[in-house]
Every structure is written in C-alpha cells, then in structure tokens.
Amino acid sequence: MPLYTVMTQIGVLSDTTKAKFAGELTAFHSEYSGVPKNWVHIIFQDYAPGSGFTAGEAAPAASLTLLIRTGRSPDYKRGLLKRLWQLFQDATGAPDDQIVLGIQEVPASQAMEMGQIMPDVADQ
C-alpha cells in the first residue's frame, strides 16, 4: 500500500539517483513498517524549471508525499517523517527551506493492493 510520490525539478535527480533513492526508500519502509517490499510503490514526477515556488519566488522545491493506511501511531509517523526527511535531503541535496514532506492516510477499507481490499493495520 505505501505509495510515495516524489516531485522535483527536472534535472535534480538523475535516473541513477532515482533508482538508488527508490531502493533506499523501499528497504527503509519495509523494515520500518514490516510490510513486504513488493507493497512499496514509488512514483517520480519532474516539473519544468520555473514551475516550482517557495515564498512566491521560483525555486527548485522538492516534495515527497506518502499515502498509507490509517492506524499508525503519531510516534510512528514522526519517526517515519524524520527518516524520510534525511533520505530525501541526501538524495536531492535540497536545503531545508526547499523540502516539503507529508503523510496522507486512507482507511484500509478504501484501498486495494494486488486485487485485494487492504487489511487494517491492526490486523497484520
């Protein structure tokens, strides 16, 4: 179920860097959450220079959004965000003021993986 969407300006992440970062994200998420690696999905979206802004000024802002099932504790999500920040900053080289991370949650009953409605987090 975990679906990562990574948005960066064109040229910030090479194909090699994307592949390395995807491997690191997958390994980390699988270990941290206990889900199989084949449940972790990552999509990279690049945008044209001049299409990203911070404080109303053109900037190579970088964002990472994670969609997961509801049911994880606030402490779990804080730990997840801190590690994701570190991994993302290492991959992009972006300064703190150019990075945005967020977690979006969806009830397990409203998500499917491999043709099956997802189980509740507590049911695993």
Steps between C-alpha positions, in 0.01 A plus 500: 500500500763761572505731200773760485471791258825691454489835321815685400609744235631337182866416539510491880493119508673300227360160404782339699419710806130420467575127491731525802249710695215262410707209632577686823135602549378147436750340737433757772120486473492121494721477809330784689142390438542127456328489161641297211719694257260428214235710679717814475435712190689813399413742222728784392354811341726767354389855435649766273726774638286798592210277606601464865474781754589572862386823669359616167837475323606245239698227677586133450268389781497125565207310646438149617151379580427161651158334483451233768218321678366663815576344834860594576587690816615862500842387629528253211420773248741750659781243483407422142506867400836565663668214317328584171620860531857381539480258207331760277741778586796269436357405158406852387760713673219750561520741793241479778299791362450324165367165632144407590394158626154376584314187595149441372293222650217294357284244683606147406145432381552766232825361355590197291829324440549202269126478439410482870347752740777590743486364855491738794843580640400336831408178315853433378 
